[in-house]
Amino acid sequence: MRWKRAVGRALLVCTLLFAGSAGARAGEPAGGADGRGPVTLVTGGDLTGYLRGVLDGWNDRHPREKVTLVELPDAADEVRAQMVTELRSRSDRFDVLNIDVAWTSEFAAAGWIRPVDGARFPLKRFLSPVVDTATFRGRLYAVPYVTNAGLLYYRKDVLDREGARPPRTWAELTHLAKTVAPQYGLDGYAGQFLPYEGLTANAVEAVQSAGGTVLAGEGTRVTVDSPAARRGLSFLLDGVREGWIPRRALTFKEEESRKAFQDGRLLFLRNWPYAYALANARPSGVAGKFGAVPLPGPDGPGSSALGGSNLAVNTQSRHQKTATDLISYLTTESVQRRVLTEGALPPVWAGLYSDPELVRRFPYLPALKRAVLAAKPRIKSPQYDQVSLAVQAVMHDALIHRRSTDATVARLTRELTAIVGRG
C-alpha cells in the first residue's frame, strides 16, 4: 500500500507539472492577468538616475508588490536584442518593458506583449500623436511614457547679425547654410547620418516632411517610390552633393553632432531635445547663443520622426495586474513631471508643456510641443528591425557615394519589398 501511495503522489506531481507547463505554452502563466506580486521593470540605461527615486515611491506604498529595476546597456540595438532573447524564450523575467516606440508593432505582432485597456489611463491628457505609437492594428498594446521629436538648433547670434530669422522651409535653410555659414567659418547643416537608428529617423523625417511615406498599411506596403518621398530624400542627398551638409557629418551620431554644434562648428543642427541643456551649459562654446525651433519642411514646418518609449506588459508575466498598476503610476502627472525635471526627458502629458514654471526652466518646451504635434511614428512594421537596417544601409551608401535620388529610391524599393512583400 505504501508503494501505491508513493506512485499516486508521483503521478499527481507529474500531472501538476504538466498542467503548469501546458498553461505556460498556451500563454497563460500562473497568476496571469489577475496576478499580483513583485514585478520587474526593464529599461535601457537610466542616464540621469531619476528612475530609482520614482520607483522608491511605488515601493514605499506597495511593500508586497515591489518593483525591481533592471537596466540594460545604453545602446538601443543592444536593449532590443536582450529583450527579444528573453521574450522569444517565453521568459517571465521581465514584467514591464520600457520599449522604443518603434518596437511596439513588432512586439505586439509576435505576441510578446498583451493588449491593455485604454480606459485605465489618462490618454486624453496626452499629446495626441504619442498614443498612435502604442497601437497595432487598431488595438492598444502599450502606454506612452516618454516622447521625443527632433528640433532644429540654430546659431541665434549669427542669424541676428545677418538680420535673418530661423528657417521655416528647406529653401531658407539651404540658402543660409550655403551663404551665411561660410562667412563665419561654419559648416551649414548636420543631423545623424552614420548607418544606425538615427539615420533612419533623419531619412524618415525628410520623407514625411515632404508628405511621403516609406511603408503604409501597418508596414505591409512599400510606398517610398513616390514624388513626395523623392523630394524628401533629395533634400539630404543634394545637401551632401552641394556641400552644405559636410562629409564629416556622415560619421555623426547624436553625440558627435551635438559636440560639433556645441564647439561652434555648425550653423544648423538637427537633434533631440536632450541636447539643449548640454549645449547651454558651460563650457559650451554656444551657451546663450542658440535657439531651437521645429524642423523645417519643403513649404513650411516639417514633421519629425516621433521618438520616445512606451510601457508594455510581458504576456508571460505572472503578476500582470501589478504590472498594469505600475504603468498607471508611471504615467500619472506627478511622475511625468519628474520625467522632465529629473530625467531630462520629454513627458507625454500635454499640460506640462504650457506650465509657466517649467517653460522658464526649459525654454524649448513650446517648440517641442509643436514638433511633437506635427510628428509621426518612424515606421510601423512587425519587421521594423529589418526595415530600419535596410533604410540605414541604402541611405548611407547613397550619401557616401552621392547616388542619385532615382537610384536610391529604386534600391530602397527592392530591398524593402524583399522584407515586407508587395502587400
N, C-alpha and C positions, 0 to 999 in steps of 0.2 A: 504493500500500500504506500510505503514511504516513497518508493521509486516512481509510483504513479503520480503522487502529488508533485514530485520534483519535475517530472515530464510536463505535467499540466502547467506548472509555473513557467517553465521554459517556453512552452507554446504560447502562453499569454504574453510573455515579454516579447517574443518574436512577432506576435500579432500587433502589439502596440508599436513596436519599432517600424514594422512595415507600414502601418497606418500613418505613422508620423512622416515617413519618407514619401509615401504616396501623396500626402497632403502638400508637402513641400514641392513635389514635382508638379502638382496641379496649381501651384502659385497661391496656396492657402497656408501660409506659415502659422504656427501656433500663436494665438492672440489675434493675428490678422488685423482687420480694420478697427476692431474694438479693443485691441491690446493696449495696455498701459504699463509703463515701467521706464527704466533708464533708456536713454537713446544716445546715439552718436551723430554729430553733425560733421560732415566732411566738406572741406573747402580748400581752395588754393591758399597760398601763403597770405597771412594777415599782416601786411607790411607795417601798419601803424600799431598793431597790438590792441586795438579797441575792442575786438570781438570777445575776448575773455571776460572783460568787465561787463559787457552786455549779458553774457551767459551767466555770470555770477548772480545777476538779478533774478534770472529764471530759477537757478539752483537754490537760492535762498527761500523762494516761495514754493518750491516743489522738491522737498528733500527725498521723496521716494521715486521721483521721476527725473533725476539729474541728467544733464546733458554733458557728454564728453566731446571736446573739440579735437578733431583730427585735421592737422594742417598738412597738405601735400606741397610739393615744390611750387615755386612761383610761376614757372612756365606753363602756359595753358595747355600745350600739347602733352606735357607730362601729367598734368592733373587729369586730363581726359583719359589718357592711357591707363592710369591706375584705377580710376573709377570704372572704366569699361571692363578691366580684368576682373574686378570684384563682381560686377553686375552679370557678366556672362557666366560666371560660375554659380550664379543664383545665391550668392552670399548675403547674409543678413548683417554683415559687419557694419555697414553704414545705414542709418535710418533716414536721415535728412541729407539731401545732396544740394550743395550750392553750385549750380551748373551755369556755364556760359549760356546766354540766351540762344545762341546758335545751335546748341546741342538738344534743345527741348524736343524738336520734331524727331530727331534720331532716337533719343532715349524712349520717347513715347511709342514710336513705331515698333521698337524692339520689345516692348512690354516690360521695360525695366523700371518705369515709374508709373504710379497709379493716378487715375483722374482725381481731381479734387473738386469739392463743392464750392463754387464761387460765391454762394450766398454767405459763406462763413467769413468772408474777407471784405474789407472796405474798398473794393475795386473801383467804385465810382469816385473815390477820393484820389486815385492815382492819375498820373499823366496818361492820357488815353492810349498813345501808341504802345506803351510798355505791356499792356495786357495782351496784345496780339502776339508778343513773343512767347507767351506761356501757353498758347493754344496749338492744337494739332487736329486737323480735320473737324473743326468746329467744337472741340471739347477742351476744357481747361485741365492741363496736366501739371501745372506748377503755379507758383505765386510770385509775381515780380518782387524783387528785393532791392536791387541796385540798378540804376540805369546809367546810360552814358551816351554821349554824342560828340562827334568831332567838332572842333571850333577852329576858326581862322585867327591865329595870333599875328599881330602886325606891329611894326615899329611906329608907334604913335608920334614919337619925336621927329622921325624922318618925314612922315606924311604931313605933319603940321608945318614943317619948314617949307614943304612944297605946296602947301595950300590944297592938299588932296584929302579926300575922305576915304575911309576903309572901303575896299572894293565890294560891290554887291553882285557883280557879274564876272564871268571868266574873262571877258574882253577887258574890263577895267583892271583886273588882277594882272593879266598878261602885259598890258601897256605899262603899268607901274613896275612890274618885275623886269621888263626889258629896258626901260628908260631911266627910272629913278634909282633902282638898286645899284647899277654900276657906278653912278655918280658918288655913292657913299662907300664904295668898296665892298658891297654886299652881294651875295647870291640872291636870286629872285624868290624862289619858292621851293619848299620841300615838304614831303609827307613821310610815309613809311613805305619804302619801296624794296626792301630786302624780301626774298621769297619766304614769307611766313604769313601768319594770320593777318598781320597789319596791312600787307599788300592787298589781300582780299578785300578788306574794309575800304581801302582807298579806291580800288577799282570799282567796287560796287557803288560807292558814293558817286563817282563820276557818272556811271551809267544811269543810276536812278535820278540824279540831279537833272539829267537831260530828258527824263521821262521814260527811260527804258528799263528793262529787267534782264537778268541773267537766266533765271528759271521762273516758271509760273506753274500754277496748279499744284501747290504744295510740293514743288520740286519735281514734278513729273514731265514737264515740257521745257525744252531748251528754247529760249527766246532772245538770245544775245545777238542774233543776226537781224537787226532792225536799224532803221535810220537813227533812232534816238540813242540806242546803245553805241552805235558807231560814233555819234557825235561826242558822247561821254568819254569813250576810250581815246578818241583823237585829242582831247584836252590834255591827257597825260603824255601820250606818245609825241605829240607836237612839242610839248614843253621840253622834253629831253632833246628832241631833234634840233630845236631852235636855241637851246642853251639856257633858257631862263629857269629850268629845273637842272641844277648842276649834276654831273655824273656821279659825284660823291654821294648824292642823295640815294643812289641805288643800293647803297650799303647801310642805309639808315633803318633802325627800328625806332620805337618810341623814345628811348633814352638818348640815342645818338642824335636824333633830330632835335630833341629838347635842348641838349647841350650846345648844338650848333647855333640855335636861336639865342640861348642864354649867354653864349660867349660873344654875341654881337656879329654873327656871320650871315644872318638871313634877314631879308625884309619881311617875308611871309612864311608862316609855318602852319601846317595842319597837324593838330594833336588833340589829345583828350584833355578834359578839364583839370586833371591832376597836375598838369604842367604849370598851371597858373601860379599857384603858391610858390613852387620851386623857383620859377623864373623871376618872381617878385621879391625873393629873399636875398639878402646879402650873403656872399659876394657876387651875386649875379651881375653881369655886365649890362643888363637891360632893366634892372629893377626900377620901377616907376616910369619906364619909358615905352611901355607897350600897352596894347588893348586886345580885346578878344570879341569877335562877332561870329554869327552863324556863317557857315561855309557859303561861298558864292556859287551860283549856277550859271547856265548859259544866258538866261534872260532876267535874272533876279536871284534872290537867295536860293541856295541849293538844298539838298537833302542828305543828311548824314546817315551813315550806317549805324543803326541802333545797337549800342553795346549794353553791357551790364550783366546781371546774373539773376537767375530765378531759383526759388527753393522748391524742391520736389521730394516726394516720399518714395523710398525704395519699395517696390512691390513685395519684396521678401521680408520687409521689416516685421518683427513680431509685436512691435508697440506702435502701430500706426496712429492710434488715437492720440497718444502723447506727441508723436511726431507732428501731427497736424496742429495740435495746440501750440507747439513750439514755433511753427511757422506763423501762426496767428500772432504770437507775442513779438516775433521779429519784424512783423510788418505793421505794428502799431505806430502811431505818430511819434510817440516819445522815443522809441528806439530808432525810428527813421531820422529823427533829429540828430541822434548820436552818430548815425551812419555818416552824416555830413560833418558834424563838428569834431568828432573824434577819429573817424575813419577816413575823412577827406574824400568820401565817395558820394556821387550824386544820388539823392534819395528818390523814391518813386512817388511820394506824396506831393501833389501839385501845390498845395497851400504853402509849403515851406519855401517855395521859390519867390514868393512875394512877401515873406516875413521881413519887416524893416531891419530888425537886428541882424538877421542872417545875411541880408543883402549888403549891409555895411561891412560885414566881416568877409563876405565872399562876393565881391562886386560883379563877377561874371555870371551870377545866377540868372538874371533876366535874359541874357543872351543864350545861356544854356537851355532855359525853358523853351525859348523859341526854336532852338535847334532840335530839341527832343520832340516837340510837337510836329516838326516837319520831317522827322526821321522815319526810317522804315527798317524792318529787320534785314540783316545782311542777306541771307539766302535761307529760305525754309526748305529743308530737304531731309528725308531719312538717311540719305547718303552724304550728309553735309561734309564730313571729313574728307572724303574723296573729291567732292566738288571743289572745296576750298583749295586742296592741294593742286588740282588742275588749273584753277584760276591763277594761283601764285606762279606756277611754273611757266605757263604761257605768257603771262604779263611780264614777268621778269626777263624772260628771253627776248620779248618784243622791245622792252625798254633798253636792254643792254645792246642789242644788235640793231636798234632803230628800225624794226619791222614796220611795214605799212599797216594801216588800220584794217584794210581788206584781208591781208594775210593773217593778222591777229584774230579777227573775228572768225575766219574760216577754220583756223586751228582750234579755237575755243569751242566752236560748234561741234567739230568732230570729236573732241575729247570729252565734252560734256554729254554728248549723245551716247557715247560708249558707256558712260556711267549710269545715266538715268533712262536711257532708251529714247524712243521717239514719241512717247506719250500715247 
